[in-house]
Amino acid sequence: MTVYAVRAAEEPHGTHEPDVEDVVAAFDAIAAALSAETDLDGLLHLIAERVCHVTGVSRCALYLRDTDHGLFRGKVAHPGPRRDADAWMARSVAGIEADRFTQEILATKEPVLIVNALEDPRPMRRAMLEWDIHSMLGVPMILRDEVLGLLFLDNGAVPHVFTPAAQRLAAALANLSAVAISQARRGAEMRDTLQTVVRQNRLLRQVSAMDDQLSQQVLDGASLEEIADSIVTMTTHPCGIYDAGCQQLALALADADETAVPRLMDPAVRCAPEVSAALAQLQPGQPRVIGPFPSLGLHRRHLVARVQGRGDACGYVVLVDHGRRLTTYDAMLARRAATMVALELSAERRAVDADRHARESLVRDLLHGLDEQRSLGRRAGFHQLALDVPHVVCLFHRRPSSDGSAPAVADVHAAFARVGLVERPFCAAVEAGVALLLRLPDDVHARAGIAAAKRRVEEVVAAIAPDGGVVAAVSPVCRAIPDYPRAIAECERTVQCMTSLLADESITVLATDDLGAGRLLLASTNPETAERFALDAAGALLEDSSDRVQLLATLAAFCDSNRNVRATGSILGIHENTVRYRLGKIHELTGLDVMADAEDQLTAQFAMLVFKLRGWIGGWRGALAAPAATAPAADDADPAIAVGSAGAAAPAAAPAVTTTAAVGAEVIDIATAAGTTLPVV
């Protein structure tokens, strides 16, 4: 046992005979203090003082049981505390195994007297010497047959006789004091409980008011910025709202103090192992304080609440410790704010989905003519689709030889975002694939606009399917609502030609103009029939000889220049007479009089188209993308000039655009699109 005692003025004491009136008076004083709701420390001091008065000693040390460990810890000493006594009291413990004096008191639950502490082996000798104790009485404080506390009474170095009557009265007063201590503790607990209830009620009222305010804001369609501002107003803590990728959606500061900006979601901080682990441990409805982490430059605590949506984390609400410490109220507000943010994000997603479905419905109705023009015009105006400016229709379709799935609207949206174009293009799923409306500049020539559209669509196709498993067709220019159903029909025919006849899989995008009127026939025939017709008509020109290569080049250029001899010569860089000579040779070999017979001209045109699609005229992809080639005048050109030599610039009658194609190792100028830049829808 470690005994706490206070050195007092040692007055000679012999035998003190207390009476019952002393005990009653002492308990009256204790009861009065209890009624006055004196705190526990004051009550213990009063008990120690009154026990000393009843027993006639000068010193008393009072210990109370520690319910967690079963030991008795020093609480109060009489007379009043001094610095050295306080130090002892802070570390004083009774009831350890070596303290046989206290063990005997606990075992007998009766007062135990030590007549000569220096010779008695039961007490802790060090304490007896330290406080110069001669005789000492240990009295248990019993309540409901349990020892609640201990009283140690001594008179210092002056011997004192504790008579049996004094011991009984001391024990009676100790037990009455135990009742008072128990009542004081219960009263303190009740007061603490009452204060807790008051605080909780106040907190609930605050939270209810906060909940009403946030709920009304959501009902009124408040933005995330307005919600963040309300949180700062209610808590005085800066607030940041972030999405699932930790990108900031809203920020509100307290008193515009930029030094308290939330830093937890900064890439350098959130990627740290300790921070990422803390974020991963967040649970829905359970805000958590994270930080500080001075080594990461995070010197403030951050209260984080996870925003839950559709089973996964869809964002975070973060409050920064600023001005005052984070409290339970802040945690409750952050949790409720996370719910409101989840509702707001969900509403935004639903609005985006509804708008996307409405846009897709508009595109389908426009392409299929399923609504009257006036209604389509109103709907287009609502979605800011300007139908009074030129557009082209693009149709995306999966190649039959590809193992991938058919393109979807989401694939087109994602591809547009990846190539840096419109994030929300006007597109819709149709029977043949995915149809897209692509806007052209108002003042661009139709051919140049289509060429630019093809280049843009090629980027999108490459983003959708880098393996080349997707093809696309580009329609003629649409300038009015009735043009769109015809445009999608022509795109479908072009896609059908590409998937059934096109041999060069490096070509992923074709305009309907690239196939001309031949797409009307090719879309309804099979590859074998088309090949047979083309070979019967002009197969003789495919023989592997230089003169046949020149003749094939001349016929292809003649067909692509609208059967204009001068334009053909300019494209090939040869004289007009050379062109007529070669066309005559073609007539002799194939029977096709392309200079005079319109039916033969149509046959030749169709045959050249099949040759291109089947890859028998090579390099068509380069021809479709290459810029127009110009050549110097060659009026005196010899009929044997090699195909691909420099040619004269095309006269006004020649088509505005040209392309380059190759026959074997030779190059043929067929039709090339001039470059232009497309606006986005």
VMD Tcl script that draws the C-alpha trace (Angstrom):
set ca {
  {0.00 0.00 0.00}
  {1.11 3.53 -0.74}
  {-0.29 5.81 1.91}
  {-1.05 9.44 1.27}
  {-0.72 11.67 4.30}
  {-0.20 15.33 4.90}
  {2.28 16.67 7.35}
  {0.33 18.81 9.81}
  {1.16 20.64 12.99}
  {1.62 17.82 15.43}
  {-0.52 18.42 18.44}
  {-0.44 15.89 21.26}
  {-3.32 13.51 21.01}
  {-4.17 10.73 23.34}
  {-7.56 9.16 23.47}
  {-10.57 10.83 21.86}
  {-13.99 9.57 22.74}
  {-16.47 10.67 20.09}
  {-20.20 10.39 20.57}
  {-23.11 9.74 18.27}
  {-23.93 13.42 18.08}
  {-20.55 14.05 16.44}
  {-21.36 11.44 13.78}
  {-24.86 12.84 13.23}
  {-23.50 16.38 12.96}
  {-20.86 15.19 10.49}
  {-23.43 13.38 8.36}
  {-25.77 16.38 8.51}
  {-22.98 18.48 7.04}
  {-22.33 15.87 4.37}
  {-26.05 15.58 3.54}
  {-26.32 19.36 3.32}
  {-23.41 19.46 0.86}
  {-25.05 16.68 -1.13}
  {-28.34 18.60 -1.27}
  {-26.48 21.69 -2.41}
  {-25.12 19.64 -5.33}
  {-21.55 20.17 -4.25}
  {-19.17 18.65 -6.73}
  {-17.56 15.30 -5.92}
  {-14.17 16.77 -5.05}
  {-15.70 19.21 -2.56}
  {-17.77 16.42 -0.99}
  {-14.68 14.22 -0.55}
  {-12.81 17.04 1.16}
  {-15.74 17.56 3.51}
  {-15.86 13.82 4.36}
  {-12.12 13.74 5.13}
  {-12.40 16.81 7.36}
  {-15.42 15.45 9.28}
  {-13.86 12.02 9.85}
  {-10.79 13.70 11.33}
  {-13.05 15.69 13.65}
  {-15.01 12.61 14.78}
  {-11.92 10.48 15.43}
  {-9.79 13.29 16.85}
  {-6.83 12.89 14.45}
  {-5.07 15.48 12.40}
  {-4.73 13.72 9.03}
  {-6.91 11.70 6.65}
  {-6.30 10.29 3.15}
  {-9.30 9.15 1.05}
  {-9.08 6.60 -1.77}
  {-11.78 5.47 -4.24}
  {-12.00 2.24 -6.19}
  {-10.96 2.33 -9.86}
  {-13.62 0.15 -11.50}
  {-11.42 -0.55 -14.51}
  {-8.51 -2.08 -12.54}
  {-9.95 -2.88 -9.09}
  {-7.28 -0.80 -7.30}
  {-7.84 2.23 -5.08}
  {-6.50 5.58 -6.22}
  {-5.82 8.58 -4.01}
  {-8.34 11.39 -4.30}
  {-8.35 13.74 -1.30}
  {-6.22 14.56 1.75}
  {-6.97 16.58 4.88}
  {-5.87 19.12 5.82}
  {-5.78 21.03 2.52}
  {-3.39 20.02 -0.28}
  {0.20 21.05 -0.53}
  {2.54 20.72 -3.46}
  {4.35 17.64 -2.16}
  {1.09 15.99 -1.09}
  {-0.50 16.66 -4.44}
  {2.40 14.95 -6.17}
  {1.97 11.92 -3.95}
  {-1.76 11.90 -4.48}
  {-1.43 11.94 -8.25}
  {0.43 8.63 -8.19}
  {-0.86 7.10 -4.96}
  {-2.36 3.61 -5.27}
  {-3.63 1.24 -2.58}
  {-4.60 -2.40 -2.82}
  {-1.60 -3.84 -4.60}
  {-0.52 -7.37 -3.64}
  {2.39 -6.18 -1.45}
  {0.12 -3.86 0.53}
  {-0.99 -6.36 3.19}
  {-2.58 -3.63 5.31}
  {-5.10 -2.76 2.59}
  {-5.57 -6.41 1.68}
  {-6.65 -7.14 5.28}
  {-9.16 -4.27 5.23}
  {-10.67 -5.59 1.98}
  {-10.79 -9.13 3.30}
  {-12.44 -8.30 6.65}
  {-14.44 -5.25 5.51}
  {-13.80 -3.92 9.00}
  {-11.57 -1.13 10.35}
  {-7.95 -2.30 10.83}
  {-5.66 -0.62 13.37}
  {-1.86 -0.32 13.28}
  {-0.54 0.65 16.70}
  {3.13 1.04 15.72}
  {3.59 1.50 11.96}
  {7.38 1.32 12.17}
  {7.32 -2.18 13.63}
  {4.19 -3.59 11.94}
  {5.05 -5.54 8.73}
  {1.67 -5.00 7.07}
  {1.89 -1.42 5.74}
  {4.34 -0.19 3.11}
  {7.35 0.82 5.19}
  {8.55 3.50 2.76}
  {5.29 5.43 3.09}
  {5.33 5.14 6.86}
  {8.83 6.63 7.00}
  {8.10 9.28 4.39}
  {5.15 10.65 6.33}
  {6.41 9.85 9.82}
  {3.35 7.81 10.79}
  {3.22 6.16 14.22}
  {-0.31 4.75 14.48}
  {-2.94 4.49 11.72}
  {-6.52 3.33 11.31}
  {-7.76 2.00 7.95}
  {-11.54 2.21 7.49}
  {-13.45 0.71 4.52}
  {-16.31 2.67 2.89}
  {-18.89 -0.03 2.18}
  {-21.94 0.25 -0.06}
  {-24.10 -2.78 -0.87}
  {-21.44 -5.08 0.56}
  {-18.77 -3.68 -1.75}
  {-15.82 -1.55 -0.70}
  {-16.32 1.75 -2.48}
  {-13.37 3.51 -0.93}
  {-10.82 3.63 1.90}
  {-10.08 6.12 4.71}
  {-6.59 6.18 6.27}
  {-6.47 8.13 9.57}
  {-3.26 9.02 11.44}
  {-1.92 11.62 13.85}
  {1.60 11.84 12.45}
  {4.41 10.94 14.83}
  {2.16 11.49 17.87}
  {0.66 8.20 19.11}
  {-3.09 8.06 19.11}
  {-5.40 5.55 20.70}
  {-8.32 4.54 18.45}
  {-10.85 3.13 20.90}
  {-13.32 0.47 19.75}
  {-16.10 3.05 19.99}
  {-14.13 5.50 17.84}
  {-13.51 2.76 15.29}
  {-17.21 1.86 15.15}
  {-18.24 5.48 14.75}
  {-15.57 6.02 12.08}
  {-16.86 2.93 10.25}
  {-20.47 4.18 10.50}
  {-19.50 7.60 9.17}
  {-17.44 5.98 6.39}
  {-20.43 3.84 5.28}
  {-22.77 6.84 5.36}
  {-20.19 8.74 3.34}
  {-20.13 5.88 0.82}
  {-23.86 6.42 0.29}
  {-23.30 10.13 -0.16}
  {-20.45 9.53 -2.62}
  {-22.61 7.12 -4.60}
  {-25.45 9.66 -4.71}
  {-23.04 12.42 -5.71}
  {-21.67 10.29 -8.49}
  {-25.16 9.41 -9.69}
  {-26.19 13.04 -9.56}
  {-23.09 14.04 -11.52}
  {-23.83 11.35 -14.09}
  {-27.43 12.54 -14.34}
  {-26.27 16.12 -14.77}
  {-23.78 14.99 -17.42}
  {-26.53 12.98 -19.11}
  {-28.85 15.96 -18.97}
  {-26.18 18.21 -20.43}
  {-25.53 15.60 -23.12}
  {-29.23 15.47 -23.91}
  {-29.36 19.25 -24.05}
  {-26.37 19.31 -26.38}
  {-27.85 16.57 -28.52}
  {-31.20 18.35 -28.69}
  {-29.45 21.55 -29.67}
  {-27.45 19.60 -32.24}
  {-30.58 17.91 -33.58}
  {-32.28 21.28 -33.95}
  {-29.27 22.62 -35.80}
  {-29.10 19.54 -37.99}
  {-32.84 19.70 -38.65}
  {-32.56 23.33 -39.70}
  {-29.55 22.44 -41.85}
  {-31.40 19.51 -43.38}
  {-34.39 21.70 -44.20}
  {-32.16 24.30 -45.81}
  {-30.20 21.81 -47.91}
  {-33.36 19.93 -48.91}
  {-35.05 23.14 -49.99}
  {-32.00 24.09 -52.01}
  {-32.08 20.75 -53.84}
  {-35.82 21.15 -54.48}
  {-35.17 24.64 -55.82}
  {-32.56 23.23 -58.20}
  {-29.53 24.69 -56.45}
  {-26.16 24.09 -58.06}
  {-23.26 22.36 -56.35}
  {-21.62 25.77 -55.85}
  {-24.68 26.99 -53.94}
  {-24.68 23.85 -51.78}
  {-20.99 24.37 -50.97}
  {-21.68 28.02 -50.05}
  {-24.46 26.91 -47.68}
  {-22.15 24.41 -45.98}
  {-19.57 27.14 -45.36}
  {-22.26 29.45 -43.97}
  {-23.46 26.78 -41.53}
  {-20.03 25.51 -40.41}
  {-17.52 28.33 -41.15}
  {-15.29 25.58 -42.59}
  {-14.14 25.79 -46.25}
  {-15.85 23.16 -48.38}
  {-14.92 21.37 -51.58}
  {-17.09 18.98 -53.61}
  {-15.37 16.46 -55.89}
  {-16.42 13.77 -58.35}
  {-15.35 10.12 -58.23}
  {-12.11 10.99 -60.03}
  {-11.29 13.65 -57.38}
  {-11.89 16.46 -59.88}
  {-13.22 19.58 -58.17}
  {-16.88 20.31 -58.92}
  {-17.43 23.18 -56.48}
  {-15.43 25.19 -53.93}
  {-16.48 27.63 -51.22}
  {-14.10 29.39 -48.83}
  {-14.65 30.93 -45.40}
  {-14.15 34.71 -45.50}
  {-12.35 34.31 -48.85}
  {-9.37 32.87 -46.97}
  {-7.36 31.18 -49.72}
  {-4.92 29.76 -47.18}
  {-7.60 27.26 -46.10}
  {-8.33 25.78 -49.53}
  {-8.90 22.00 -49.32}
  {-5.67 20.27 -50.37}
  {-6.58 16.66 -49.67}
  {-7.62 15.95 -53.26}
  {-4.54 17.51 -54.84}
  {-2.85 14.79 -56.95}
  {0.39 14.95 -54.98}
  {-1.50 14.49 -51.69}
  {-4.26 11.99 -52.52}
  {-1.80 9.63 -54.27}
  {0.30 9.31 -51.11}
  {-0.11 5.81 -49.59}
  {-1.47 7.05 -46.26}
  {-4.04 9.32 -47.88}
  {-5.16 6.86 -50.55}
  {-5.54 4.18 -47.84}
  {-7.67 6.53 -45.73}
  {-9.88 7.40 -48.69}
  {-10.28 3.72 -49.54}
  {-11.55 3.03 -45.99}
  {-14.38 5.57 -46.23}
  {-17.84 4.07 -45.82}
  {-21.18 5.54 -46.90}
  {-22.75 7.64 -44.16}
  {-19.58 7.59 -42.03}
  {-17.54 10.81 -42.44}
  {-13.94 10.55 -41.37}
  {-11.24 13.02 -40.34}
  {-8.07 12.62 -42.40}
  {-4.77 14.31 -41.64}
  {-2.87 16.34 -40.95}
  {0.18 15.09 -42.87}
  {2.89 17.79 -42.54}
  {5.31 15.77 -44.66}
  {2.86 16.10 -47.57}
  {2.23 19.79 -46.98}
  {-1.19 19.01 -45.50}
  {-1.21 20.96 -42.24}
  {-4.96 20.99 -41.58}
  {-7.40 18.24 -40.73}
  {-9.93 17.38 -43.44}
  {-13.37 15.93 -42.75}
  {-14.36 13.73 -45.71}
  {-17.78 12.26 -46.47}
  {-18.19 9.86 -49.38}
  {-20.92 10.60 -51.91}
  {-22.65 7.33 -52.73}
  {-24.52 6.70 -55.95}
  {-25.70 3.49 -57.62}
  {-23.65 1.35 -55.25}
  {-20.32 3.07 -55.92}
  {-18.55 6.21 -54.73}
  {-19.46 9.02 -57.11}
  {-17.76 11.85 -55.27}
  {-16.60 13.40 -51.98}
  {-17.57 16.30 -49.71}
  {-14.51 17.74 -47.94}
  {-14.48 20.24 -45.04}
  {-11.24 21.87 -43.83}
  {-10.51 22.52 -40.14}
  {-10.56 26.33 -40.09}
  {-11.27 28.84 -37.31}
  {-12.55 26.20 -34.90}
  {-12.20 22.47 -34.44}
  {-14.30 20.05 -36.42}
  {-17.26 18.82 -34.37}
  {-19.98 16.19 -34.44}
  {-22.27 18.77 -35.99}
  {-19.82 19.21 -38.86}
  {-19.72 15.45 -39.37}
  {-23.51 15.21 -39.42}
  {-23.74 18.12 -41.83}
  {-21.09 16.61 -44.10}
  {-22.96 13.31 -44.13}
  {-26.24 15.01 -45.01}
  {-24.55 17.21 -47.58}
  {-23.07 14.09 -49.22}
  {-26.62 12.74 -49.57}
  {-27.79 16.00 -51.14}
  {-24.84 16.04 -53.51}
  {-25.64 12.45 -54.50}
  {-29.22 13.52 -55.28}
  {-27.97 16.49 -57.29}
  {-25.49 14.38 -59.28}
  {-28.17 11.76 -59.86}
  {-30.56 14.44 -61.08}
  {-27.89 15.79 -63.42}
  {-27.26 12.29 -64.78}
  {-30.96 11.75 -65.33}
  {-31.24 15.11 -67.07}
  {-28.28 14.27 -69.31}
  {-29.75 10.85 -70.09}
  {-33.14 12.35 -70.86}
  {-31.56 14.97 -73.10}
  {-29.48 12.30 -74.86}
  {-32.55 10.14 -75.48}
  {-34.45 13.18 -76.76}
  {-31.60 14.05 -79.13}
  {-31.40 10.47 -80.37}
  {-35.16 10.41 -80.92}
  {-34.93 13.66 -82.88}
  {-32.17 12.26 -85.12}
  {-34.10 9.04 -85.81}
  {-37.32 10.89 -86.58}
  {-35.44 13.30 -88.84}
  {-33.70 10.52 -90.78}
  {-36.79 8.35 -91.12}
  {-39.31 11.15 -91.65}
  {-41.41 10.04 -88.67}
  {-42.64 13.51 -87.69}
  {-44.00 16.49 -89.58}
  {-41.52 19.13 -90.66}
  {-42.89 21.86 -88.40}
  {-42.57 19.62 -85.32}
  {-39.08 18.51 -86.34}
  {-38.07 22.15 -86.74}
  {-39.33 23.03 -83.24}
  {-37.62 20.03 -81.68}
  {-34.37 20.80 -83.50}
  {-34.51 24.41 -82.29}
  {-35.00 23.23 -78.70}
  {-31.86 21.08 -78.94}
  {-29.95 23.80 -80.83}
  {-29.68 21.73 -84.01}
  {-29.57 24.27 -86.82}
  {-31.29 22.58 -89.76}
  {-30.99 25.73 -91.89}
  {-27.23 25.16 -92.30}
  {-25.71 22.34 -94.41}
  {-25.11 18.95 -92.80}
  {-23.98 15.54 -93.97}
  {-25.24 12.25 -92.59}
  {-22.57 9.73 -91.56}
  {-23.37 6.06 -91.04}
  {-21.04 3.83 -88.98}
  {-21.19 0.08 -89.57}
  {-19.17 -2.95 -88.50}
  {-17.30 -4.84 -91.23}
  {-18.61 -8.40 -91.71}
  {-15.04 -9.69 -91.47}
  {-14.49 -8.06 -88.08}
  {-14.83 -9.99 -84.84}
  {-15.87 -6.95 -82.80}
  {-19.36 -5.86 -81.86}
  {-21.40 -3.37 -83.83}
  {-20.69 0.29 -82.99}
  {-23.00 1.90 -80.45}
  {-24.01 5.49 -79.78}
  {-21.80 5.52 -76.67}
  {-18.83 4.47 -78.83}
  {-19.35 7.45 -81.11}
  {-19.69 9.84 -78.16}
  {-16.49 8.48 -76.61}
  {-14.64 8.62 -79.94}
  {-15.63 12.26 -80.45}
  {-14.32 13.12 -76.99}
  {-11.04 11.25 -77.64}
  {-10.31 13.09 -80.87}
  {-11.19 16.44 -79.29}
  {-14.45 17.06 -81.16}
  {-17.99 17.64 -79.92}
  {-18.63 15.84 -76.66}
  {-22.32 15.39 -77.42}
  {-22.77 14.92 -81.16}
  {-26.19 14.41 -82.72}
  {-26.26 10.68 -83.36}
  {-28.66 7.78 -82.97}
  {-28.78 4.04 -83.43}
  {-30.50 2.97 -86.66}
  {-31.03 -0.41 -88.25}
  {-27.83 -0.22 -90.31}
  {-25.58 1.06 -87.50}
  {-25.12 4.46 -85.90}
  {-26.11 7.60 -87.82}
  {-24.41 10.93 -87.13}
  {-25.28 14.48 -88.23}
  {-22.15 16.47 -89.02}
  {-22.39 20.19 -89.67}
  {-20.56 21.84 -92.60}
  {-19.48 25.47 -92.92}
  {-22.10 27.69 -94.50}
  {-19.87 28.98 -97.30}
  {-17.93 25.83 -98.21}
  {-18.30 24.15 -101.61}
  {-20.18 20.86 -101.40}
  {-17.26 18.74 -102.61}
  {-14.76 20.44 -100.29}
  {-17.15 20.12 -97.35}
  {-17.70 16.42 -98.00}
  {-13.94 15.88 -98.28}
  {-13.38 17.61 -94.95}
  {-16.20 15.61 -93.39}
  {-14.59 12.38 -94.59}
  {-11.32 13.30 -92.91}
  {-13.10 14.03 -89.67}
  {-15.11 10.83 -89.82}
  {-11.90 8.87 -90.49}
  {-10.55 10.17 -87.16}
  {-13.72 9.07 -85.39}
  {-13.66 5.63 -87.05}
  {-10.04 5.14 -86.01}
  {-10.97 6.08 -82.43}
  {-13.91 3.67 -82.39}
  {-12.04 0.72 -83.91}
  {-8.26 1.10 -84.30}
  {-8.21 -2.36 -85.93}
  {-10.19 -1.04 -88.92}
  {-13.23 -3.12 -88.05}
  {-15.65 -0.21 -88.58}
  {-16.50 1.54 -91.85}
  {-18.49 4.70 -92.44}
  {-20.35 6.34 -95.29}
  {-20.82 10.09 -95.81}
  {-23.94 11.35 -97.55}
  {-24.40 14.25 -99.96}
  {-25.04 17.64 -98.39}
  {-28.44 18.07 -96.69}
  {-29.90 21.58 -96.72}
  {-33.54 20.93 -95.82}
  {-35.53 18.49 -93.70}
  {-36.65 16.33 -96.68}
  {-32.98 15.74 -97.62}
  {-32.23 13.67 -94.51}
  {-34.28 10.51 -95.26}
  {-32.70 10.36 -98.74}
  {-29.25 10.90 -97.21}
  {-29.52 7.97 -94.78}
  {-30.84 5.74 -97.58}
  {-27.83 6.59 -99.77}
  {-25.48 5.99 -96.81}
  {-27.02 2.56 -96.33}
  {-26.43 1.71 -100.00}
  {-22.85 2.96 -99.79}
  {-22.18 0.90 -96.67}
  {-23.64 -2.13 -98.38}
  {-21.27 -1.63 -101.33}
  {-18.33 -1.23 -98.97}
  {-19.11 -4.36 -96.96}
  {-19.77 -6.54 -100.03}
  {-17.39 -5.24 -102.74}
  {-14.63 -3.13 -101.19}
  {-11.46 -5.21 -101.15}
  {-9.06 -2.63 -99.70}
  {-9.68 -2.76 -95.93}
  {-7.44 0.25 -95.41}
  {-10.32 2.32 -96.79}
  {-12.72 2.92 -93.89}
  {-14.70 5.95 -95.09}
  {-16.38 6.59 -98.43}
  {-18.72 9.34 -99.53}
  {-21.73 8.41 -101.61}
  {-20.29 10.70 -104.30}
  {-17.20 8.45 -104.49}
  {-19.43 5.71 -105.91}
  {-21.67 7.98 -107.97}
  {-24.86 6.57 -109.45}
  {-23.26 3.11 -109.49}
  {-24.12 2.65 -105.82}
  {-27.78 2.28 -106.82}
  {-26.93 -0.83 -108.84}
  {-24.06 -2.22 -106.75}
  {-26.11 -2.17 -103.55}
  {-28.57 -4.64 -105.06}
  {-26.11 -7.06 -106.68}
  {-23.58 -9.57 -105.40}
  {-19.80 -9.26 -105.88}
  {-19.58 -12.12 -108.43}
  {-22.20 -10.57 -110.72}
  {-20.58 -7.13 -110.51}
  {-17.13 -8.54 -111.25}
  {-18.42 -10.54 -114.21}
  {-20.11 -7.49 -115.72}
  {-16.98 -5.31 -115.31}
  {-14.64 -7.95 -116.74}
  {-16.91 -8.55 -119.71}
  {-17.01 -4.84 -120.41}
  {-13.37 -3.78 -119.90}
  {-11.43 -6.81 -118.76}
  {-9.15 -6.56 -121.79}
  {-7.60 -3.44 -120.30}
  {-6.37 -5.38 -117.25}
  {-3.70 -7.31 -119.15}
  {-0.20 -6.82 -117.81}
  {1.37 -4.63 -120.51}
  {2.41 -0.98 -120.54}
  {0.06 0.05 -123.36}
  {-2.94 -1.56 -121.62}
  {-1.99 0.27 -118.38}
  {-2.01 3.57 -120.26}
  {-5.36 2.76 -121.86}
  {-6.88 1.83 -118.47}
  {-5.53 5.04 -116.96}
  {-6.99 7.07 -119.81}
  {-10.44 5.43 -119.49}
  {-10.49 5.97 -115.70}
  {-9.52 9.63 -116.07}
  {-12.05 10.09 -118.91}
  {-14.87 8.73 -116.72}
  {-13.87 10.86 -113.74}
  {-13.64 14.07 -115.81}
  {-17.24 13.83 -117.04}
  {-16.06 12.44 -120.38}
  {-14.25 15.69 -121.23}
  {-11.28 15.09 -123.55}
  {-9.47 18.32 -122.66}
  {-9.89 17.74 -118.94}
  {-8.67 14.15 -119.36}
  {-5.53 15.38 -121.10}
  {-4.91 17.91 -118.34}
  {-5.29 15.25 -115.66}
  {-2.90 12.85 -117.41}
  {-0.53 15.55 -118.73}
  {-0.98 14.52 -122.38}
  {-2.31 16.16 -125.53}
  {-6.00 15.98 -126.44}
  {-5.15 14.07 -129.61}
  {-3.36 11.48 -127.49}
  {-6.52 11.08 -125.46}
  {-8.63 10.58 -128.60}
  {-6.09 8.12 -129.94}
  {-6.20 6.04 -126.74}
  {-9.98 6.12 -126.57}
  {-10.03 4.82 -130.10}
  {-7.74 1.94 -129.11}
  {-10.10 1.19 -126.21}
  {-12.99 1.00 -128.68}
  {-11.04 -1.51 -130.77}
  {-10.17 -3.71 -127.75}
  {-13.44 -3.60 -125.80}
  {-16.06 -2.40 -128.22}
  {-16.87 0.53 -125.92}
  {-17.32 3.76 -127.89}
  {-17.04 6.06 -124.90}
  {-16.70 9.22 -127.03}
  {-19.99 8.81 -128.88}
  {-22.25 6.16 -127.29}
  {-23.99 7.12 -124.04}
  {-24.76 3.47 -123.19}
  {-21.10 2.55 -123.61}
  {-20.15 5.50 -121.44}
  {-22.42 4.23 -118.63}
  {-20.98 0.72 -119.00}
  {-17.42 2.03 -118.77}
  {-18.29 4.18 -115.78}
  {-19.76 1.21 -113.94}
  {-16.80 -1.02 -114.85}
  {-14.28 1.52 -113.55}
  {-16.20 1.75 -110.27}
  {-16.10 -2.04 -109.82}
  {-12.37 -2.07 -110.66}
  {-11.75 0.49 -107.91}
  {-13.84 -1.30 -105.31}
  {-12.24 -4.66 -106.00}
  {-8.75 -3.15 -105.82}
  {-7.87 -3.79 -109.46}
  {-7.05 -0.13 -109.79}
  {-4.66 0.16 -106.84}
  {-3.96 3.00 -104.44}
  {-7.53 4.20 -104.21}
  {-7.15 5.17 -100.56}
  {-4.28 7.48 -101.40}
  {-6.31 8.83 -104.26}
  {-9.21 9.69 -101.97}
  {-7.00 11.60 -99.54}
  {-4.24 13.13 -101.72}
  {-4.41 16.83 -102.67}
  {-5.06 17.77 -106.29}
  {-2.00 17.64 -108.53}
  {-1.36 20.36 -111.05}
  {0.73 20.03 -114.21}
  {2.19 22.38 -116.77}
  {0.66 22.67 -120.21}
  {1.57 19.87 -122.65}
  {-0.15 20.64 -125.92}
  {2.58 18.87 -127.89}
  {2.67 15.77 -125.74}
  {3.43 12.52 -127.45}
  {0.84 9.70 -127.29}
  {3.41 7.47 -125.55}
  {3.90 9.80 -122.51}
  {4.04 7.71 -119.28}
  {1.04 7.84 -117.04}
  {1.79 10.04 -114.04}
  {4.06 12.55 -115.78}
  {3.43 16.16 -114.96}
  {0.15 17.39 -116.43}
  {-1.41 20.72 -117.15}
  {-3.64 22.48 -114.71}
  {-7.28 21.52 -115.13}
  {-9.32 23.99 -117.18}
  {-12.52 25.54 -115.92}
  {-14.57 22.66 -117.34}
  {-12.66 20.09 -115.26}
  {-14.05 19.01 -111.89}
  {-13.11 21.21 -108.97}
  {-11.45 18.31 -107.15}
  {-9.31 15.34 -108.24}
  {-8.12 12.06 -106.79}
  {-5.05 9.92 -107.44}
  {-5.24 6.17 -108.13}
  {-2.57 3.67 -109.17}
  {-2.70 0.97 -111.83}
  {0.12 -1.49 -111.13}
  {3.21 0.66 -110.65}
  {1.70 3.62 -112.55}
  {-0.24 6.53 -111.10}
  {-3.57 7.81 -112.43}
  {-5.14 11.16 -111.47}
  {-8.80 10.44 -110.84}
  {-10.36 12.75 -108.20}
  {-8.86 14.60 -105.19}
  {-10.69 16.67 -102.55}
  {-9.45 20.09 -101.59}
  {-8.82 20.49 -97.86}
  {-11.09 22.47 -95.59}
  {-11.90 22.62 -91.91}
  {-15.24 21.49 -90.54}
  {-17.05 23.17 -87.69}
  {-18.55 20.89 -85.06}
  {-22.26 20.50 -84.44}
}
mol new
graphics top color blue
foreach p $ca { graphics top sphere $p radius 0.5 }
foreach p [lrange $ca 0 end-1] q [lrange $ca 1 end] { graphics top cylinder $p $q radius 0.2 }
display resetview
